[in-house]
């Protein structure tokens, strides 16, 4: 260890420095995003919202007897919005 002119006993007598780190919301968000990318549960969670949106559109379109273009448009929009909301 280099002490730049002082011997090691003089350098050890200095005041202690304590670093304090406070977590922010961005730190938690980054940790949750990393978890979602790396774990099977996180990957399944990302797929659940678009899947639920697709099932919901199919069920309601079948009950309302909607024409095919309405099915396609609502399916694309709902899955797109659910995917964007998940990200």
C-alpha positions in Angstrom: 0.0 0.0 0.0 1.4 3.4 -1.0 1.0 6.2 1.5 2.7 9.0 -0.4 5.2 10.3 2.1 3.6 9.1 5.3 4.4 5.8 6.9 1.7 3.3 7.3 1.1 4.1 11.0 0.2 7.7 10.2 -2.2 6.7 7.4 -4.1 4.3 9.7 -4.8 7.1 12.2 -6.9 9.1 9.7 -10.7 9.6 10.1 -13.0 6.9 8.8 -15.1 7.7 5.8 -18.5 6.1 5.5 -20.4 6.0 2.2 -24.1 6.0 2.5 -26.2 4.9 -0.5 -30.0 5.5 -0.5 -32.1 3.4 -2.8 -34.4 5.1 -5.3 -37.4 4.1 -7.2 -35.3 3.7 -10.3 -33.1 1.1 -8.5 -36.1 -1.0 -7.6 -37.5 -0.7 -11.1 -34.2 -1.9 -12.6 -34.1 -4.8 -10.2 -37.6 -5.9 -11.1 -36.9 -5.6 -14.8 -33.7 -7.8 -14.4 -35.8 -10.3 -12.4 -38.4 -10.4 -15.1 -35.8 -11.1 -17.8 -33.9 -13.8 -15.9 -36.5 -16.0 -14.1 -39.1 -18.3 -15.5 -41.8 -16.7 -13.3 -40.8 -13.2 -14.6 -41.0 -14.4 -18.2 -44.4 -16.0 -17.6 -45.6 -12.8 -16.0 -44.7 -10.8 -19.1 -46.8 -13.2 -21.3 -49.9 -13.2 -19.1 -51.2 -9.7 -19.9 -51.2 -10.2 -23.7 -52.6 -13.7 -23.3 -55.4 -12.5 -21.1 -56.2 -9.7 -23.5 -56.4 -12.1 -26.4 -58.7 -14.5 -24.5 -60.9 -11.6 -23.4 -61.3 -10.3 -27.0 -62.1 -13.8 -28.3 -64.7 -14.5 -25.6 -66.5 -11.2 -25.9 -66.4 -11.2 -29.7 -67.9 -14.7 -29.7 -70.7 -13.7 -27.4 -71.4 -10.5 -29.3 -71.3 -12.2 -32.7 -68.9 -9.6 -34.1 -67.7 -9.7 -37.7 -64.2 -10.9 -38.5 -62.6 -7.4 -39.1 -63.8 -6.3 -35.7 -62.2 -9.4 -34.2 -58.9 -8.8 -35.9 -58.7 -5.1 -35.1 -59.7 -5.5 -31.5 -57.4 -8.4 -31.0 -54.4 -6.5 -32.4 -55.2 -3.4 -30.4 -55.8 -5.2 -27.1 -52.7 -7.4 -27.4 -50.5 -4.4 -28.4 -51.8 -2.3 -25.5 -51.4 -5.1 -23.0 -47.8 -5.8 -24.3 -46.9 -2.1 -24.1 -48.4 -1.9 -20.6 -46.4 -4.9 -19.4 -43.1 -3.4 -20.6 
